[in-house]
Amino acid sequence: MKSTLLQEYIAQQPALWRALLDSREEITAEFSRRFGGFQPDRVILVGSGSSHYAALMARPVLEHAWGTEVTCLVPSEAADARLTAAHPLYFAISQSGVSTNTYDLVCQLTNAGRAVIAVTEQANSPVGLAASLSVPLRIGTERIGAKTKGVTATVLTLMLLALSVCQDTSYGQRMLQALDRLCRNAPENLSRSRAWSHAHRNVFLPFRHLYVLGCGNSLGAAQEGALKLLETNYLPVSCYPLDEYIHGIQNALDGDACLLCLLPSQGPDRDRMLRLVNFSKSVGACCGLISPSDTGQPDALHLLDAGEDALQSLEFLLALQTLAAELSAARGIDSSHRRYSDFFSIMGSKMEGDICQPKL
């Protein structure tokens, strides 16, 4: 069967990750020059949808690199929030660079004298032009609504920017070594994800509502994976932190429930999630288990682990993207086109047409 455009973009990610890591000095040079001596008392990441989830996935590395609180907000939250920071550093994340709420917030912040770094595909996009500095996403072409390689490239770019100014050199070196392992493992993890998704396609296809469960640093990957399943399969997909799911949501467990569980490599949440999987199966629910280590469960997807908890979100997300694309292709959905072509113009959520200039 011919690959869909979505599958082709997903397949480009291992090479893309390697290219980003190998060109990190060039990517981060201007940021490091201008902000290497700046010590923010708070870092605020702003974006909507996949951009927001990318921020959540990058947050653990940013917090360690700067040694300060990192807050991830959607633009409306950031506009209304009374943030207690004397010297904040803002990152505005928008792959398209034409998200109207992100653009309006960037204009508001820069007009107030705040430092805003735009992470976007085009430096001359509205968001890029309005920011103090624009860091382009080096992803090549991704002309599709359901972003995949752009999301993981955003995560890696944010991490590399933070590591370029990190004062803890031992941590920075350790993370760069782990990122190298992530890139080396990615082709095999992609292959395993494809095989697992294809083998379980007919198990998952009958379900009209999926649940994705994550915990700790994997929650951003769970949220983005749930969005990707929804965007490409046109069906409801819910995402819950493990703690929230086991305090009431479990009452929906029955033969109509399908859970996709992102299993942490260690800690008490690993045991709790495995117990949840076993209980769910005992009441007839379907469970897909994705793990960075062996679980002893033959139906689980076992991935190669880069050895850093902060990077497991990228390992998990590659698997969820692959599953979303497999199910979407099986349903005959062409996710390379918008389902509702006029939705953004009706809602005013994205700028269409010519690049505009920043507001004054």
C-alpha positions as CSV (number, residue, x, y, z in Angstrom):
1,M,0.0,0.0,0.0
2,K,1.3,3.5,-0.9
3,S,2.3,5.6,2.0
4,T,0.1,8.6,2.9
5,L,1.6,12.1,3.1
6,L,1.1,11.9,6.9
7,Q,3.1,8.7,7.0
8,E,5.8,10.2,4.8
9,Y,6.3,13.2,7.1
10,I,6.4,10.9,10.2
11,A,9.1,8.7,8.5
12,Q,11.3,11.8,7.9
13,Q,11.6,12.5,11.7
14,P,14.7,10.3,12.5
15,A,16.8,12.0,9.8
16,L,15.3,15.4,10.8
17,W,16.2,14.9,14.5
18,R,19.8,14.0,13.6
19,A,20.1,17.1,11.4
20,L,18.8,19.3,14.1
21,L,21.3,17.9,16.7
22,D,24.2,18.1,14.3
23,S,23.5,21.7,13.4
24,R,22.7,22.9,16.9
25,E,25.4,25.4,17.1
26,E,24.2,27.2,14.0
27,I,20.5,27.0,15.2
28,T,21.3,28.5,18.6
29,A,24.1,30.9,17.7
30,E,22.1,34.2,17.6
31,F,19.9,33.2,20.6
32,S,23.0,32.3,22.6
33,R,24.7,35.6,21.6
34,R,21.8,37.8,22.6
35,F,20.4,35.9,25.6
36,G,23.3,33.9,26.9
37,G,23.9,36.4,29.7
38,F,20.3,36.9,30.5
39,Q,19.0,35.1,33.6
40,P,15.2,35.1,33.6
41,D,13.3,34.6,36.9
42,R,10.6,32.9,34.9
43,V,10.3,31.4,31.5
44,I,6.9,31.4,29.8
45,L,6.1,29.3,26.8
46,V,3.0,30.3,24.8
47,G,1.2,28.4,22.1
48,S,-2.0,26.8,21.0
49,G,-2.8,23.1,20.2
50,S,0.3,21.2,19.2
51,S,2.5,24.2,20.0
52,H,1.3,24.1,23.6
53,Y,1.9,20.4,23.9
54,A,5.4,20.8,22.4
55,A,6.1,23.3,25.1
56,L,5.0,20.8,27.8
57,M,7.3,18.2,26.3
58,A,10.3,20.6,26.3
59,R,9.6,22.0,29.8
60,P,11.7,19.6,31.9
61,V,14.9,20.4,30.0
62,L,14.2,24.1,30.1
63,E,13.6,24.1,33.8
64,H,16.9,22.4,34.5
65,A,18.8,24.5,32.0
66,W,17.7,27.8,33.6
67,G,17.0,26.6,37.1
68,T,13.8,28.5,37.3
69,E,10.1,28.0,36.9
70,V,8.9,27.3,33.3
71,T,5.2,28.0,32.7
72,C,3.3,26.7,29.6
73,L,0.2,28.7,28.7
74,V,-2.2,29.1,25.8
75,P,-2.3,32.7,24.6
76,S,-5.6,33.6,26.3
77,E,-4.2,32.4,29.6
78,A,-1.0,34.3,29.2
79,A,-2.8,37.5,28.3
80,D,-5.0,37.3,31.4
81,A,-2.4,35.9,33.8
82,R,-0.8,38.1,36.5
83,L,2.6,36.5,36.3
84,T,5.0,37.3,39.2
85,A,8.2,37.8,37.4
86,A,10.5,40.8,37.2
87,H,12.6,39.5,34.3
88,P,10.6,37.0,32.3
89,L,11.6,35.4,29.1
90,Y,8.8,34.5,26.7
91,F,8.8,31.9,23.9
92,A,6.0,32.3,21.3
93,I,5.5,28.9,19.5
94,S,3.6,28.8,16.3
95,Q,4.7,26.5,13.5
96,S,2.6,28.3,10.9
97,G,3.4,31.7,12.4
98,V,-0.1,32.9,11.5
99,S,-2.1,32.0,14.7
100,T,-4.0,35.2,15.5
101,N,-4.1,34.9,19.3
102,T,-0.4,34.2,19.5
103,Y,0.4,37.1,17.2
104,D,-1.7,39.5,19.2
105,L,-0.1,38.4,22.4
106,V,3.5,38.8,21.0
107,C,2.6,42.3,19.9
108,Q,1.3,43.1,23.3
109,L,4.4,41.7,25.1
110,T,7.0,43.4,22.8
111,N,5.2,46.7,23.0
112,A,5.5,46.4,26.8
113,G,9.2,45.8,26.5
114,R,9.3,42.1,27.1
115,A,11.7,39.8,25.4
116,V,9.9,37.3,23.2
117,I,11.5,34.5,21.2
118,A,9.4,33.2,18.3
119,V,9.9,29.6,17.3
120,T,8.2,29.3,13.9
121,E,8.6,27.8,10.5
122,Q,9.1,31.1,8.7
123,A,11.0,34.1,10.3
124,N,9.0,36.5,8.1
125,S,5.6,35.2,9.4
126,P,3.4,37.5,11.5
127,V,4.5,35.9,14.7
128,G,8.2,35.9,13.6
129,L,8.2,39.5,12.6
130,A,6.5,40.7,15.8
131,A,9.0,38.9,18.2
132,S,12.3,40.2,19.6
133,L,14.1,37.3,17.8
134,S,12.8,34.6,15.5
135,V,14.3,31.1,15.5
136,P,13.1,29.2,12.3
137,L,12.1,25.6,12.6
138,R,14.2,23.6,10.2
139,I,11.7,21.1,9.0
140,G,11.5,21.4,5.3
141,T,8.0,21.0,3.9
142,E,5.0,20.0,6.0
143,R,2.0,21.1,4.1
144,I,-0.6,19.3,6.2
145,G,-2.9,20.3,9.0
146,A,-2.0,17.5,11.4
147,K,1.6,18.4,12.2
148,T,4.0,15.7,13.2
149,K,7.6,16.4,12.3
150,G,7.0,20.1,13.1
151,V,5.9,19.2,16.6
152,T,8.9,17.1,17.5
153,A,11.3,19.6,15.8
154,T,9.7,22.3,18.0
155,V,10.5,20.2,21.1
156,L,14.1,19.6,20.1
157,T,14.7,23.2,19.0
158,L,13.4,24.5,22.4
159,M,15.7,22.0,24.2
160,L,18.7,22.9,22.1
161,L,18.1,26.7,22.7
162,A,18.0,26.1,26.5
163,L,21.1,23.8,26.5
164,S,23.0,26.4,24.5
165,V,22.9,28.8,27.5
166,C,22.8,26.2,30.3
167,Q,25.3,26.9,33.0
168,D,25.3,23.4,34.3
169,T,27.9,21.9,31.9
170,S,27.6,18.4,33.2
171,Y,23.9,18.4,32.7
172,G,24.2,19.9,29.2
173,Q,26.7,17.2,28.2
174,R,24.6,14.4,29.6
175,M,21.5,15.6,27.7
176,L,23.4,16.0,24.4
177,Q,24.6,12.4,24.8
178,A,21.1,11.3,25.5
179,L,19.8,13.2,22.4
180,D,22.4,11.4,20.4
181,R,21.1,8.1,21.6
182,L,17.5,9.3,20.9
183,C,18.5,9.9,17.3
184,R,20.3,6.6,16.9
185,N,17.3,4.7,18.4
186,A,14.7,6.6,16.3
187,P,14.9,4.4,13.1
188,E,14.4,1.2,15.1
189,N,11.6,2.8,17.2
190,L,9.9,3.9,14.1
191,S,10.1,0.4,12.7
192,R,8.8,-1.2,15.9
193,S,5.9,1.4,16.0
194,R,4.9,0.6,12.4
195,A,4.9,-3.1,13.0
196,W,2.9,-2.8,16.2
197,S,0.4,-0.4,14.8
198,H,-0.2,-2.6,11.7
199,A,-0.5,-5.7,13.8
200,H,-3.1,-4.1,16.2
201,R,-4.9,-2.0,13.5
202,N,-8.0,-4.2,13.4
203,V,-8.1,-4.4,17.2
204,F,-8.3,-0.6,17.6
205,L,-10.4,0.3,14.5
206,P,-13.8,-0.7,15.9
207,F,-13.6,1.7,18.8
208,R,-15.3,5.1,18.3
209,H,-13.7,6.7,21.4
210,L,-10.1,6.3,22.5
211,Y,-8.4,7.3,25.8
212,V,-4.7,8.2,26.1
213,L,-3.2,8.0,29.5
214,G,0.1,9.5,30.5
215,C,1.9,10.7,33.7
216,G,4.8,12.9,34.7
217,N,6.9,14.1,31.8
218,S,4.9,12.0,29.3
219,L,1.7,13.9,29.7
220,G,2.5,16.4,26.9
221,A,3.1,13.5,24.6
222,A,-0.2,11.9,25.6
223,Q,-2.0,15.1,24.9
224,E,-0.4,15.7,21.5
225,G,-0.9,12.0,20.6
226,A,-4.6,12.2,21.5
227,L,-4.9,15.3,19.3
228,K,-3.2,13.6,16.4
229,L,-5.5,10.6,16.7
230,L,-8.5,12.9,16.8
231,E,-7.3,15.2,13.9
232,T,-6.5,12.3,11.6
233,N,-9.4,9.9,12.4
234,Y,-12.3,12.3,13.0
235,L,-13.4,10.6,16.3
236,P,-13.4,11.6,20.0
237,V,-10.1,11.0,21.8
238,S,-9.7,11.9,25.5
239,C,-6.4,12.4,27.4
240,Y,-6.0,12.0,31.1
241,P,-3.2,12.1,33.6
242,L,-3.0,8.7,35.3
243,D,-3.9,10.3,38.7
244,E,-7.0,11.9,37.3
245,Y,-8.2,8.8,35.4
246,I,-8.2,6.5,38.5
247,H,-10.3,9.0,40.5
248,G,-13.6,8.6,38.7
249,I,-13.0,8.2,35.0
250,Q,-12.4,4.5,35.5
251,N,-16.2,4.1,35.9
252,A,-16.4,4.2,32.1
253,L,-14.4,1.0,31.8
254,D,-16.2,-1.7,29.9
255,G,-16.0,-3.6,26.7
256,D,-16.4,-0.3,24.7
257,A,-13.4,1.3,26.2
258,C,-10.0,1.4,24.5
259,L,-7.0,2.7,26.5
260,L,-3.6,3.7,25.1
261,C,-1.2,3.8,28.1
262,L,2.2,5.4,28.1
263,L,4.1,3.5,30.7
264,P,7.0,5.2,32.5
265,S,10.3,3.4,32.7
266,Q,10.4,3.4,36.5
267,G,8.8,4.7,39.7
268,P,5.5,4.1,41.4
269,D,3.5,5.3,38.4
270,R,4.8,2.4,36.4
271,D,3.4,-0.1,38.8
272,R,0.1,1.7,39.1
273,M,-0.3,1.9,35.4
274,L,0.4,-1.8,35.0
275,R,-2.2,-2.6,37.6
276,L,-4.7,-0.4,35.8
277,V,-4.0,-2.2,32.5
278,N,-4.6,-5.6,34.2
279,F,-7.8,-4.4,35.9
280,S,-9.1,-2.8,32.6
281,K,-8.5,-6.1,30.7
282,S,-10.3,-8.0,33.5
283,V,-13.5,-6.0,32.9
284,G,-13.3,-6.4,29.1
285,A,-11.6,-3.1,28.1
286,C,-9.0,-3.0,25.3
287,C,-5.5,-1.7,26.3
288,G,-2.6,-0.7,24.1
289,L,0.6,-0.4,26.2
290,I,3.6,1.6,25.0
291,S,6.7,1.3,27.1
292,P,10.4,2.4,26.9
293,S,11.4,-0.9,28.5
294,D,10.3,-4.5,28.6
295,T,7.0,-5.2,30.4
296,G,6.6,-8.9,30.1
297,Q,3.3,-8.3,28.2
298,P,3.6,-9.7,24.6
299,D,1.1,-7.3,23.2
300,A,2.9,-4.2,24.4
301,L,5.0,-1.9,22.1
302,H,8.6,-2.0,23.6
303,L,10.7,1.0,22.5
304,L,14.4,1.6,22.8
305,D,15.1,4.1,25.6
306,A,17.5,7.0,25.4
307,G,18.0,6.8,29.2
308,E,16.6,10.3,30.1
309,D,13.0,10.6,31.4
310,A,12.8,14.1,29.8
311,L,13.2,12.6,26.3
312,Q,10.6,9.8,26.7
313,S,7.9,12.1,25.4
314,L,9.5,12.1,21.9
315,E,9.8,8.3,22.0
316,F,6.1,8.0,23.0
317,L,4.9,10.6,20.5
318,L,6.6,8.9,17.5
319,A,4.7,5.7,18.3
320,L,1.3,7.5,18.8
321,Q,1.8,9.5,15.5
322,T,2.5,6.2,13.7
323,L,-0.7,4.6,15.2
324,A,-2.7,7.6,14.2
325,A,-1.5,7.5,10.6
326,E,-2.1,3.7,10.4
327,L,-5.7,4.0,11.6
328,S,-6.3,7.0,9.4
329,A,-5.1,5.2,6.3
330,A,-7.2,2.2,7.1
331,R,-10.3,4.4,7.3
332,G,-9.5,6.0,4.0
333,I,-9.2,9.5,5.4
334,D,-7.0,11.9,3.4
335,S,-5.5,13.9,6.3
336,S,-3.4,16.0,3.8
337,H,-6.5,18.2,3.3
338,R,-8.5,20.2,5.8
339,R,-11.8,18.6,6.7
340,Y,-13.5,22.0,6.9
341,S,-11.7,24.3,4.5
342,D,-13.3,27.5,5.7
343,F,-13.1,26.8,9.5
344,F,-10.1,29.0,10.3
345,S,-11.5,32.0,8.3
346,I,-14.9,31.7,10.0
347,M,-13.3,31.5,13.4
348,G,-10.6,34.0,12.7
349,S,-8.0,31.8,14.3
350,K,-5.4,31.9,11.6
351,M,-4.3,34.7,9.2
352,E,-4.8,33.8,5.6
353,G,-3.1,35.3,2.5
354,D,-0.2,37.8,2.6
355,I,2.2,38.1,5.5
356,C,1.2,41.1,7.6
357,Q,3.4,43.5,9.5
358,P,3.6,43.6,13.3
359,K,1.2,45.9,15.1
360,L,2.5,49.2,16.4
